[in-house]
Amino acid sequence: MWDKPERLNRAANVLYAIAFLLLAYAALWLVVRLPVFALREIHVAQARHITHAQVETIVRNELKGTFFTMNLPQVRRAFEKLPWVREVNLRRRWPARLEVTVVEHEVLARWGSVALVNTQGEIFQAAYDGKLPIFVGPAGTAKEIAIQYDFFRRQLAAINATPAMV
């Protein structure tokens, strides 16, 4: 091998290419982590039940990294842990903004005395002081009860009545 210059040149070119790629990767890795790319603004849209303090807690504990390196699935999970949040959509906006769009639960009824039921028949835990109908049933039947409740409510609306427990 040492007596074949074309093989040595080829091997040297491969090593130069690998070195260049490693250097480019290292430079890119350093650039995307510069503080100049830090998030400076977080905009939470469509949230009636989320407080400023809850958003601050998530920002302080979950938002790590820069515009490029932030772990969006981790941030999404943090927002989804909030009591009234049903779904979260995140979007990065250049140069330093994170937009959070929240879909909240629309409360339909209470599930016994332990939880609330939304309009999709999903049970969730949250505080609510308003007057609501109470659903009672076996575990896993909240969706069916919500569908039946909506059916009876529409049927009784024709005679200006509402479903009641007797």
GUVEX-439049 format. One record per residue: residue number from 1; x, y, z of N, C-alpha, C in turn. Coordinates in Angstrom, 2 decimals, m for minus. Layout:
<atoms>
{NUM; {X; Y; Z}; {X; Y; Z}; {X; Y; Z}},
...
</atoms>
This chain:
<atoms>
{1; {0.82; m1.19; 0.00}; {0.00; 0.00; 0.00}; {0.87; 1.26; 0.00}},
{2; {2.00; 1.24; 0.72}; {2.82; 2.43; 0.83}; {3.53; 2.76; m0.47}},
{3; {3.57; 1.83; m1.37}; {4.25; 2.10; m2.64}; {3.25; 2.46; m3.75}},
{4; {1.97; 2.70; m3.40}; {0.95; 3.07; m4.40}; {0.42; 4.47; m4.05}},
{5; {0.96; 5.50; m4.70}; {0.61; 6.89; m4.37}; {m0.88; 7.20; m4.57}},
{6; {m1.53; 6.59; m5.60}; {m2.95; 6.91; m5.81}; {m3.82; 6.42; m4.66}},
{7; {m3.48; 5.29; m4.04}; {m4.23; 4.80; m2.87}; {m3.98; 5.70; m1.66}},
{8; {m2.76; 6.12; m1.50}; {m2.44; 7.02; m0.40}; {m3.17; 8.35; m0.55}},
{9; {m3.20; 8.87; m1.78}; {m3.92; 10.12; m2.04}; {m5.42; 9.96; m1.75}},
{10; {m6.00; 8.82; m2.17}; {m7.41; 8.54; m1.93}; {m7.69; 8.46; m0.42}},
{11; {m6.83; 7.76; 0.30}; {m6.98; 7.62; 1.75}; {m6.84; 8.99; 2.43}},
{12; {m5.90; 9.79; 1.97}; {m5.72; 11.12; 2.54}; {m6.95; 11.98; 2.27}},
{13; {m7.50; 11.91; 1.06}; {m8.70; 12.68; 0.73}; {m9.89; 12.26; 1.59}},
{14; {m10.03; 10.97; 1.84}; {m11.11; 10.48; 2.70}; {m10.93; 11.01; 4.12}},
{15; {m9.69; 10.97; 4.61}; {m9.42; 11.49; 5.96}; {m9.66; 12.99; 6.03}},
{16; {m9.28; 13.74; 4.99}; {m9.56; 15.18; 4.96}; {m11.07; 15.43; 4.97}},
{17; {m11.81; 14.67; 4.20}; {m13.27; 14.84; 4.14}; {m13.90; 14.55; 5.51}},
{18; {m13.45; 13.48; 6.16}; {m13.98; 13.14; 7.49}; {m13.65; 14.25; 8.48}},
{19; {m12.43; 14.76; 8.44}; {m12.02; 15.83; 9.34}; {m12.85; 17.09; 9.09}},
{20; {m13.09; 17.42; 7.82}; {m13.90; 18.59; 7.48}; {m15.33; 18.43; 7.99}},
{21; {m15.92; 17.25; 7.80}; {m17.28; 17.02; 8.26}; {m17.38; 17.10; 9.79}},
{22; {m16.40; 16.54; 10.48}; {m16.39; 16.62; 11.94}; {m16.25; 18.06; 12.42}},
{23; {m15.41; 18.83; 11.76}; {m15.24; 20.24; 12.11}; {m16.52; 21.03; 11.84}},
{24; {m17.15; 20.79; 10.70}; {m18.40; 21.47; 10.37}; {m19.49; 21.12; 11.38}},
{25; {m19.57; 19.84; 11.76}; {m20.56; 19.42; 12.75}; {m20.31; 20.10; 14.09}},
{26; {m19.06; 20.14; 14.52}; {m18.72; 20.78; 15.79}; {m19.06; 22.27; 15.76}},
{27; {m18.77; 22.94; 14.65}; {m19.08; 24.36; 14.52}; {m20.59; 24.59; 14.57}},
{28; {m21.35; 23.78; 13.86}; {m22.81; 23.89; 13.87}; {m23.36; 23.62; 15.26}},
{29; {m22.82; 22.62; 15.93}; {m23.25; 22.27; 17.29}; {m23.04; 23.45; 18.23}},
{30; {m21.92; 24.12; 18.10}; {m21.64; 25.28; 18.95}; {m22.53; 26.46; 18.61}},
{31; {m22.76; 26.71; 17.33}; {m23.54; 27.87; 16.91}; {m24.99; 27.77; 17.38}},
{32; {m25.62; 26.62; 17.24}; {m27.03; 26.52; 17.63}; {m27.23; 26.61; 19.13}},
{33; {m26.19; 26.46; 19.91}; {m26.29; 26.56; 21.36}; {m25.87; 27.93; 21.89}},
{34; {m25.58; 28.85; 21.02}; {m25.19; 30.19; 21.45}; {m26.37; 30.88; 22.15}},
{35; {m26.09; 31.72; 23.15}; {m27.18; 32.42; 23.84}; {m27.93; 33.41; 22.95}},
{36; {m27.38; 33.74; 21.83}; {m28.06; 34.65; 20.93}; {m29.35; 34.01; 20.38}},
{37; {m29.46; 32.70; 20.42}; {m30.65; 32.00; 19.93}; {m31.60; 31.60; 21.07}},
{38; {m31.44; 32.20; 22.23}; {m32.32; 31.89; 23.37}; {m33.74; 32.37; 23.07}},
{39; {m34.72; 31.65; 23.62}; {m36.12; 32.08; 23.49}; {m36.34; 33.32; 24.34}},
{40; {m37.01; 34.31; 23.78}; {m37.24; 35.54; 24.50}; {m38.73; 35.80; 24.73}},
{41; {m39.57; 35.09; 24.00}; {m41.01; 35.35; 24.11}; {m41.79; 34.04; 23.99}},
{42; {m42.77; 33.89; 24.87}; {m43.67; 32.74; 24.82}; {m45.08; 33.28; 24.79}},
{43; {m45.81; 32.91; 23.77}; {m47.18; 33.40; 23.59}; {m48.14; 32.22; 23.74}},
{44; {m49.02; 32.29; 24.75}; {m50.00; 31.23; 24.98}; {m51.35; 31.75; 24.49}},
{45; {m51.93; 31.05; 23.51}; {m53.20; 31.47; 22.92}; {m54.33; 30.54; 23.33}},
{46; {m55.53; 31.11; 23.39}; {m56.76; 30.36; 23.62}; {m56.76; 29.62; 24.95}},
{47; {m56.35; 30.30; 26.01}; {m56.32; 29.66; 27.32}; {m57.07; 30.51; 28.33}},
{48; {m58.23; 30.04; 28.76}; {m59.02; 30.76; 29.75}; {m58.67; 30.31; 31.17}},
{49; {m58.35; 29.05; 31.33}; {m58.15; 28.49; 32.66}; {m56.68; 28.35; 33.06}},
{50; {m55.76; 28.72; 32.19}; {m54.33; 28.62; 32.50}; {m53.87; 29.96; 33.06}},
{51; {m53.23; 29.92; 34.21}; {m52.78; 31.15; 34.84}; {m51.36; 31.50; 34.40}},
{52; {m51.02; 32.75; 34.61}; {m49.68; 33.22; 34.30}; {m48.64; 32.48; 35.15}},
{53; {m49.00; 32.18; 36.39}; {m48.08; 31.47; 37.28}; {m47.80; 30.05; 36.77}},
{54; {m48.81; 29.37; 36.22}; {m48.61; 28.03; 35.68}; {m47.67; 28.07; 34.48}},
{55; {m47.84; 29.05; 33.61}; {m46.96; 29.19; 32.45}; {m45.54; 29.49; 32.91}},
{56; {m45.38; 30.36; 33.89}; {m44.04; 30.67; 34.41}; {m43.36; 29.44; 34.98}},
{57; {m44.12; 28.60; 35.69}; {m43.55; 27.38; 36.25}; {m43.05; 26.46; 35.15}},
{58; {m43.84; 26.30; 34.10}; {m43.43; 25.45; 32.98}; {m42.19; 26.04; 32.31}},
{59; {m42.18; 27.34; 32.10}; {m41.03; 27.98; 31.45}; {m39.78; 27.78; 32.29}},
{60; {m39.89; 27.96; 33.59}; {m38.74; 27.84; 34.48}; {m38.23; 26.40; 34.56}},
{61; {m39.14; 25.42; 34.59}; {m38.73; 24.04; 34.83}; {m38.54; 23.21; 33.56}},
{62; {m39.23; 23.51; 32.50}; {m39.24; 22.62; 31.33}; {m38.55; 23.18; 30.09}},
{63; {m38.49; 24.49; 29.93}; {m37.88; 25.06; 28.73}; {m36.37; 25.13; 28.91}},
{64; {m35.71; 24.18; 28.33}; {m34.25; 24.10; 28.39}; {m33.73; 24.21; 26.95}},
{65; {m32.62; 24.89; 26.79}; {m32.00; 24.97; 25.47}; {m32.33; 26.27; 24.76}},
{66; {m32.05; 26.28; 23.49}; {m32.24; 27.46; 22.66}; {m33.38; 27.23; 21.68}},
{67; {m33.55; 28.18; 20.79}; {m34.58; 28.08; 19.75}; {m34.46; 26.77; 18.98}},
{68; {m33.24; 26.33; 18.73}; {m33.01; 25.13; 17.93}; {m33.00; 23.85; 18.76}},
{69; {m32.56; 23.93; 20.01}; {m32.33; 22.71; 20.78}; {m33.44; 22.38; 21.77}},
{70; {m34.44; 23.22; 21.89}; {m35.52; 22.98; 22.85}; {m36.26; 21.68; 22.51}},
{71; {m36.57; 20.90; 23.54}; {m37.25; 19.62; 23.38}; {m38.76; 19.87; 23.36}},
{72; {m39.35; 20.02; 22.17}; {m40.78; 20.33; 22.05}; {m41.69; 19.25; 22.64}},
{73; {m41.43; 17.95; 22.44}; {m42.30; 16.96; 23.07}; {m42.32; 17.06; 24.60}},
{74; {m41.21; 17.38; 25.19}; {m41.16; 17.53; 26.65}; {m41.99; 18.74; 27.09}},
{75; {m41.88; 19.84; 26.36}; {m42.66; 21.04; 26.69}; {m44.15; 20.76; 26.49}},
{76; {m44.51; 20.05; 25.43}; {m45.91; 19.69; 25.17}; {m46.47; 18.87; 26.33}},
{77; {m45.71; 17.87; 26.78}; {m46.16; 17.04; 27.90}; {m46.35; 17.87; 29.17}},
{78; {m45.48; 18.86; 29.39}; {m45.60; 19.71; 30.58}; {m46.89; 20.51; 30.53}},
{79; {m47.23; 21.07; 29.37}; {m48.49; 21.81; 29.25}; {m49.69; 20.88; 29.37}},
{80; {m49.60; 19.68; 28.84}; {m50.72; 18.74; 28.90}; {m51.00; 18.24; 30.32}},
{81; {m50.07; 18.41; 31.23}; {m50.28; 18.02; 32.62}; {m51.18; 19.02; 33.37}},
{82; {m51.37; 20.21; 32.82}; {m52.22; 21.19; 33.48}; {m53.67; 20.70; 33.47}},
{83; {m54.44; 20.98; 34.52}; {m55.77; 20.38; 34.68}; {m56.74; 20.62; 33.54}},
{84; {m56.84; 21.81; 33.01}; {m57.85; 22.11; 32.01}; {m57.39; 21.88; 30.57}},
{85; {m56.16; 21.46; 30.37}; {m55.61; 21.34; 29.02}; {m55.94; 19.97; 28.44}},
{86; {m56.55; 19.99; 27.26}; {m56.88; 18.75; 26.55}; {m55.84; 18.44; 25.48}},
{87; {m55.39; 19.48; 24.78}; {m54.42; 19.31; 23.68}; {m53.57; 20.56; 23.57}},
{88; {m52.32; 20.38; 23.16}; {m51.38; 21.49; 23.03}; {m50.68; 21.41; 21.67}},
{89; {m50.59; 22.54; 21.00}; {m49.81; 22.63; 19.77}; {m48.72; 23.68; 19.98}},
{90; {m47.49; 23.32; 19.63}; {m46.36; 24.24; 19.80}; {m45.78; 24.59; 18.43}},
{91; {m45.33; 25.83; 18.32}; {m44.71; 26.26; 17.07}; {m43.61; 27.27; 17.36}},
{92; {m42.46; 27.01; 16.78}; {m41.35; 27.96; 16.90}; {m41.55; 29.05; 15.85}},
{93; {m41.33; 30.30; 16.27}; {m41.38; 31.44; 15.34}; {m40.06; 32.18; 15.43}},
{94; {m39.41; 32.29; 14.27}; {m38.12; 32.95; 14.20}; {m38.29; 34.40; 14.57}},
{95; {m37.42; 35.00; 15.32}; {m36.13; 34.51; 15.74}; {m36.11; 33.94; 17.16}},
{96; {m37.06; 34.32; 18.02}; {m36.92; 33.88; 19.42}; {m38.27; 33.73; 20.11}},
{97; {m39.24; 33.14; 19.43}; {m40.59; 33.07; 19.98}; {m41.11; 31.64; 19.93}},
{98; {m41.84; 31.27; 20.97}; {m42.54; 29.99; 21.02}; {m44.02; 30.28; 21.16}},
{99; {m44.82; 29.77; 20.23}; {m46.27; 29.94; 20.27}; {m46.90; 28.66; 20.78}},
{100; {m47.72; 28.80; 21.81}; {m48.40; 27.67; 22.43}; {m49.89; 27.87; 22.22}},
{101; {m50.52; 26.94; 21.50}; {m51.97; 26.98; 21.29}; {m52.57; 25.85; 22.11}},
{102; {m53.49; 26.23; 22.98}; {m54.07; 25.28; 23.93}; {m55.53; 25.04; 23.58}},
{103; {m55.92; 23.77; 23.55}; {m57.32; 23.39; 23.44}; {m57.72; 22.90; 24.83}},
{104; {m58.66; 23.62; 25.44}; {m59.07; 23.28; 26.80}; {m60.29; 22.37; 26.79}},
{105; {m60.47; 21.67; 27.90}; {m61.67; 20.84; 28.08}; {m62.89; 21.75; 28.18}},
{106; {m63.97; 21.36; 27.54}; {m65.25; 22.04; 27.71}; {m66.08; 21.19; 28.65}},
{107; {m66.29; 21.69; 29.86}; {m66.93; 20.88; 30.88}; {m68.41; 20.65; 30.55}},
{108; {m68.86; 19.42; 30.73}; {m70.24; 19.04; 30.48}; {m70.95; 18.66; 31.77}},
{109; {m70.26; 17.91; 32.63}; {m70.90; 17.41; 33.84}; {m69.83; 17.00; 34.86}},
{110; {m70.30; 16.64; 36.02}; {m69.42; 16.07; 37.04}; {m69.48; 14.55; 36.92}},
{111; {m68.37; 13.89; 37.19}; {m68.33; 12.43; 37.22}; {m68.35; 12.04; 38.70}},
{112; {m69.53; 11.76; 39.20}; {m69.69; 11.50; 40.62}; {m69.24; 12.72; 41.40}},
{113; {m68.45; 12.51; 42.40}; {m67.92; 13.64; 43.18}; {m66.41; 13.74; 43.05}},
{114; {m65.83; 13.05; 42.06}; {m64.37; 12.97; 41.98}; {m63.75; 13.67; 40.78}},
{115; {m64.51; 13.94; 39.74}; {m63.90; 14.49; 38.52}; {m64.95; 15.23; 37.69}},
{116; {m64.52; 15.68; 36.53}; {m65.40; 16.34; 35.57}; {m65.39; 15.54; 34.27}},
{117; {m66.44; 15.73; 33.46}; {m66.55; 15.09; 32.15}; {m66.63; 16.21; 31.11}},
{118; {m65.84; 16.10; 30.04}; {m65.90; 17.12; 28.99}; {m66.93; 16.72; 27.93}},
{119; {m67.09; 17.55; 26.93}; {m68.10; 17.30; 25.90}; {m67.78; 16.11; 25.01}},
{120; {m66.54; 15.62; 25.06}; {m66.17; 14.41; 24.31}; {m66.32; 13.16; 25.16}},
{121; {m66.79; 13.31; 26.39}; {m66.97; 12.17; 27.26}; {m65.70; 11.71; 27.95}},
{122; {m64.70; 12.57; 28.01}; {m63.44; 12.24; 28.68}; {m63.47; 12.77; 30.11}},
{123; {m62.98; 11.97; 31.02}; {m62.92; 12.37; 32.43}; {m61.60; 13.10; 32.67}},
{124; {m61.69; 14.22; 33.40}; {m60.47; 14.96; 33.75}; {m60.63; 15.56; 35.14}},
{125; {m59.49; 15.84; 35.76}; {m59.46; 16.39; 37.11}; {m59.20; 17.89; 37.03}},
{126; {m60.13; 18.69; 37.57}; {m59.96; 20.14; 37.62}; {m60.96; 20.70; 38.61}},
{127; {m60.69; 21.92; 39.06}; {m61.60; 22.59; 39.99}; {m62.63; 23.37; 39.19}},
{128; {m63.90; 23.24; 39.59}; {m64.98; 23.96; 38.92}; {m66.08; 24.22; 39.95}},
{129; {m66.48; 25.47; 40.08}; {m67.47; 25.84; 41.10}; {m68.89; 25.96; 40.57}},
{130; {m69.07; 25.93; 39.26}; {m70.39; 26.11; 38.68}; {m71.30; 24.90; 38.90}},
{131; {m72.58; 25.11; 38.62}; {m73.57; 24.04; 38.75}; {m73.53; 23.18; 37.48}},
{132; {m73.44; 21.88; 37.68}; {m73.35; 20.93; 36.57}; {m74.19; 19.70; 36.87}},
{133; {m74.67; 19.01; 35.84}; {m75.32; 17.72; 36.08}; {m74.29; 16.71; 36.57}},
{134; {m74.75; 15.70; 37.28}; {m73.85; 14.69; 37.83}; {m74.09; 13.38; 37.08}},
{135; {m73.02; 12.83; 36.52}; {m73.07; 11.53; 35.86}; {m72.59; 10.48; 36.84}},
{136; {m73.31; 9.37; 36.88}; {m72.92; 8.25; 37.72}; {m72.99; 7.00; 36.87}},
{137; {m71.94; 6.21; 36.89}; {m71.94; 4.99; 36.10}; {m70.68; 4.18; 36.34}},
{138; {m70.64; 3.00; 35.75}; {m69.43; 2.16; 35.89}; {m68.23; 2.82; 35.21}},
{139; {m67.06; 2.42; 35.63}; {m65.82; 2.94; 35.04}; {m65.80; 2.65; 33.54}},
{140; {m65.37; 3.64; 32.76}; {m65.27; 3.46; 31.32}; {m66.53; 3.79; 30.55}},
{141; {m67.57; 4.26; 31.22}; {m68.83; 4.53; 30.53}; {m69.11; 6.02; 30.37}},
{142; {m68.17; 6.87; 30.72}; {m68.40; 8.31; 30.68}; {m68.76; 8.79; 29.28}},
{143; {m68.11; 8.25; 28.26}; {m68.38; 8.70; 26.89}; {m69.81; 8.34; 26.47}},
{144; {m70.23; 7.13; 26.77}; {m71.60; 6.71; 26.43}; {m72.63; 7.53; 27.19}},
{145; {m72.38; 7.80; 28.44}; {m73.31; 8.60; 29.23}; {m73.39; 10.02; 28.67}},
{146; {m72.26; 10.59; 28.26}; {m72.25; 11.93; 27.68}; {m73.04; 11.96; 26.37}},
{147; {m72.90; 10.92; 25.56}; {m73.66; 10.85; 24.30}; {m75.16; 10.77; 24.59}},
{148; {m75.53; 9.92; 25.54}; {m76.95; 9.77; 25.89}; {m77.50; 11.06; 26.50}},
{149; {m76.71; 11.70; 27.33}; {m77.14; 12.96; 27.94}; {m77.41; 14.00; 26.86}},
{150; {m76.50; 14.12; 25.90}; {m76.68; 15.08; 24.81}; {m77.93; 14.74; 24.00}},
{151; {m78.16; 13.46; 23.74}; {m79.36; 13.03; 23.01}; {m80.63; 13.44; 23.77}},
{152; {m80.68; 13.11; 25.07}; {m81.87; 13.45; 25.86}; {m82.04; 14.96; 25.98}},
{153; {m80.94; 15.69; 26.11}; {m81.03; 17.15; 26.22}; {m81.63; 17.75; 24.94}},
{154; {m81.21; 17.25; 23.77}; {m81.77; 17.76; 22.51}; {m83.24; 17.39; 22.36}},
{155; {m83.59; 16.16; 22.77}; {m84.99; 15.72; 22.67}; {m85.89; 16.53; 23.60}},
{156; {m85.43; 16.79; 24.80}; {m86.23; 17.52; 25.77}; {m86.27; 19.02; 25.50}},
{157; {m85.33; 19.54; 24.72}; {m85.32; 20.95; 24.40}; {m86.58; 21.33; 23.62}},
{158; {m87.15; 20.40; 22.89}; {m88.37; 20.67; 22.11}; {m89.54; 21.03; 23.02}},
{159; {m89.54; 20.55; 24.25}; {m90.62; 20.85; 25.18}; {m90.12; 21.74; 26.33}},
{160; {m88.99; 22.41; 26.11}; {m88.40; 23.32; 27.09}; {m88.13; 22.65; 28.43}},
{161; {m87.58; 21.45; 28.39}; {m87.23; 20.72; 29.61}; {m85.76; 20.29; 29.52}},
{162; {m85.22; 19.90; 30.65}; {m83.84; 19.41; 30.69}; {m83.82; 18.08; 31.42}},
{163; {m82.85; 17.23; 31.14}; {m82.76; 15.96; 31.86}; {m82.57; 16.19; 33.35}},
{164; {m83.21; 15.36; 34.14}; {m83.08; 15.45; 35.59}; {m83.02; 14.07; 36.18}},
{165; {m82.40; 13.96; 37.34}; {m82.30; 12.70; 38.04}; {m83.45; 12.61; 39.04}},
{166; {m84.21; 11.51; 38.96}; {m85.34; 11.37; 39.91}; {m85.16; 10.13; 40.75}},
</atoms>
